[in-house]
Amino acid sequence: MKRRGLILSVLALGAAGFGGAAWYATRPEAIAEAAPVDPQLADGLIRPYSPILGPETAPVTIVEFFDPACEACRAFYPVVKDIMAGHGNAVRVVIRYTAFHGDASVEAIRVLEAARMQDVFEPVLEAVLQEQPRWASHGAPEPGLLLEIAASGGLDVEAPQTQMLAPDVVAVLNQDRADVKTFGVRQTPTFYVNAKPLDPFGEAELRRLVATEVAASQS
């Protein structure tokens, strides 16, 4: 009996050791959370004029450096919308224009600003993104094409020429261009969540960081 008990003990210890090794090899990798940007710079992530999607007073803010001519921004748009929908009124998105695709980007940003003046920003944004392969594929949109697309989103095309060239729109483009340089943005989309840069970049990482910040805001 003593020998049988000894054998069972050895087997049990072996099984425990194997289980521990297996857990160690397959455990989820901890992801180090990036530090928030310098508080002296953090105010520059959000400008008073920046377009906001979602509730303005949401406790969690995703800042997205966004180029309407960028294919990855187009691909991430439904992801960001899904994240917002999944957290009720806890998440908002602040858009910072990042004109990395030359004249096509600038023209689209001017159209979006005209849409904002007419209070149809979001439907026009969705129309512009949906038709992005038509107007952004060759670097410069066909004259009138963007307005035609924006009109399908509800833009009154009788007024935007004046609105698109308004000094306020030029000021927005210049300030956002300066902020892109300040924060060292090199690609779009680039995300910050409550002033914390998304690093490493990825859909799962963005979902995880937002969920963490939402949980913290509710604790």
C-alpha positions in Angstrom: 0.0 0.0 0.0 2.9 2.3 0.9 4.5 1.7 -2.5 1.1 2.4 -4.3 0.7 5.6 -2.4 4.2 6.8 -3.3 3.6 6.1 -7.0 0.3 8.0 -7.0 2.0 11.0 -5.3 4.8 11.1 -7.9 2.2 11.0 -10.7 0.2 13.7 -9.1 3.2 16.0 -8.8 4.1 15.2 -12.4 0.7 16.2 -13.6 0.7 19.4 -11.6 4.1 20.3 -13.0 3.0 19.6 -16.5 -0.1 21.7 -16.0 1.9 24.6 -14.7 4.3 24.4 -17.6 1.4 24.3 -20.1 -0.2 27.4 -18.4 3.1 29.3 -18.5 3.6 28.5 -22.2 0.1 29.5 -23.2 -0.7 32.3 -20.8 -2.0 35.6 -22.3 0.7 38.1 -23.0 0.5 41.1 -20.8 0.4 44.3 -22.9 2.2 47.2 -21.3 -0.1 50.2 -21.3 1.5 53.3 -22.9 1.8 56.3 -20.7 -0.5 59.3 -21.4 1.0 62.2 -23.4 2.7 65.0 -21.5 -0.1 66.9 -19.7 1.3 70.1 -21.1 0.6 68.7 -24.6 -2.6 66.8 -23.9 -4.8 69.9 -24.4 -3.6 70.0 -28.0 -5.2 66.6 -28.7 -8.6 68.1 -28.8 -9.4 71.5 -30.2 -12.7 73.3 -29.5 -13.7 73.0 -33.2 -12.9 69.3 -33.6 -15.7 67.2 -34.9 -17.2 64.8 -32.3 -19.0 61.6 -32.9 -21.1 60.4 -30.0 -22.1 62.1 -26.7 -20.0 65.2 -26.1 -19.7 64.5 -22.3 -18.7 60.8 -22.6 -16.0 59.9 -20.0 -13.9 58.1 -22.5 -12.5 59.9 -25.6 -10.9 58.3 -28.6 -8.9 60.9 -30.6 -8.4 59.7 -34.1 -6.0 61.3 -36.5 -8.0 60.7 -39.6 -7.5 61.2 -43.3 -10.7 60.8 -45.4 -8.6 59.6 -48.3 -7.0 56.8 -46.2 -8.1 53.2 -46.9 -7.2 52.1 -43.4 -9.3 54.9 -41.9 -12.2 53.7 -44.1 -11.6 50.1 -42.9 -11.5 51.2 -39.2 -14.6 53.4 -39.4 -17.1 50.5 -38.7 -14.8 49.2 -36.0 -14.9 52.5 -34.2 -18.7 52.7 -34.6 -19.0 49.2 -33.2 -16.8 50.1 -30.2 -19.0 53.2 -29.5 -22.2 51.1 -29.8 -20.8 48.5 -27.5 -20.3 51.0 -24.6 -23.5 52.9 -24.7 -22.9 56.6 -23.9 -19.5 56.0 -22.4 -17.4 56.7 -25.5 -17.0 59.6 -28.0 -14.7 60.0 -30.9 -12.9 63.3 -31.7 -11.6 63.6 -35.2 -8.4 65.4 -36.1 -7.8 66.0 -39.8 -4.6 64.5 -41.2 -4.2 65.4 -44.8 -1.6 62.8 -45.8 -2.9 62.3 -49.4 -2.4 65.7 -50.8 -5.1 67.7 -52.6 -7.6 64.8 -52.4 -7.4 64.9 -48.6 -7.7 68.6 -48.4 -10.6 68.8 -50.8 -12.5 66.1 -48.8 -11.7 67.9 -45.5 -13.2 71.1 -46.9 -16.3 69.2 -47.9 -16.6 67.7 -44.5 -16.3 71.1 -42.9 -19.0 72.5 -45.1 -21.1 69.5 -44.0 -20.4 70.4 -40.4 -21.7 73.9 -41.0 -24.9 72.4 -42.4 -25.2 70.0 -39.5 -24.9 66.9 -41.8 -21.4 65.9 -40.9 -21.9 62.3 -40.1 -24.1 61.3 -43.0 -21.7 63.1 -45.4 -18.7 61.5 -43.8 -20.2 58.1 -44.3 -21.0 58.9 -47.9 -17.5 60.1 -48.6 -16.0 57.0 -47.0 -18.3 54.6 -48.8 -17.4 56.2 -52.2 -13.7 56.6 -51.3 -12.5 54.2 -54.1 -14.2 56.5 -56.7 -12.7 59.8 -55.6 -9.4 59.0 -53.9 -8.0 56.2 -56.0 -6.1 58.5 -58.4 -4.8 61.1 -55.9 -7.1 64.0 -57.0 -10.9 63.9 -57.2 -12.6 64.5 -60.4 -14.0 68.1 -60.3 -17.5 68.0 -58.7 -17.4 64.4 -57.8 -16.9 64.9 -54.1 -19.8 67.4 -53.9 -22.0 65.0 -55.9 -21.2 62.3 -53.3 -21.6 64.6 -50.4 -25.0 65.6 -51.8 -26.1 62.0 -51.4 -25.3 62.4 -47.7 -27.5 65.4 -47.4 -25.2 68.3 -48.3 -26.8 71.4 -49.8 -24.4 71.9 -52.8 -25.6 75.4 -53.4 -23.7 76.8 -50.5 -20.5 74.8 -49.9 -18.2 76.5 -52.3 -18.2 79.6 -50.1 -18.2 77.5 -46.9 -15.3 75.3 -48.1 -13.1 78.3 -48.7 -14.1 80.1 -45.5 -11.2 81.5 -43.3 -12.3 79.2 -40.5 -11.8 76.2 -42.6 -8.3 77.3 -43.6 -7.6 77.9 -39.9 -8.8 74.3 -39.0 -6.5 72.8 -41.7 -3.5 74.8 -40.5 -4.0 74.0 -36.8 -4.6 70.3 -37.4 -1.5 70.2 -39.6 0.5 71.8 -36.8 -0.9 69.3 -34.2 -0.1 66.4 -36.5 3.5 67.6 -36.4 3.5 68.2 -32.7 2.3 64.7 -31.9 4.6 63.1 -34.5 1.7 61.4 -36.3 3.2 59.4 -39.2 0.3 57.2 -40.3 -3.5 57.1 -40.3 -5.4 56.2 -38.4 -3.5 57.0 -35.2 -5.5 56.7 -32.0 -5.3 58.1 -28.5 -7.7 56.9 -25.8 -8.0 59.3 -22.9 -4.7 60.8 -24.1 -3.0 57.4 -24.1 -1.5 56.4 -27.5 -2.6 53.1 -28.9 0.7 51.2 -28.9 0.9 48.6 -30.3 -1.6 49.4 -32.9 -4.5 47.0 -33.8 -8.2 46.5 -33.6 -8.0 44.1 -30.6 -5.7 46.5 -28.9 -8.0 49.4 -29.5 -11.0 47.5 -28.2 -9.0 46.4 -25.1 -7.8 49.9 -24.3 -11.2 51.4 -24.6 -12.8 48.7 -22.4 -10.1 49.3 -19.8 -10.8 53.1 -19.8 -14.6 52.6 -19.6 -14.2 50.2 -16.7 -11.9 52.7 -14.9 -14.5 55.5 -15.5 -17.2 53.4 -13.8 -15.2 52.2 -10.8 
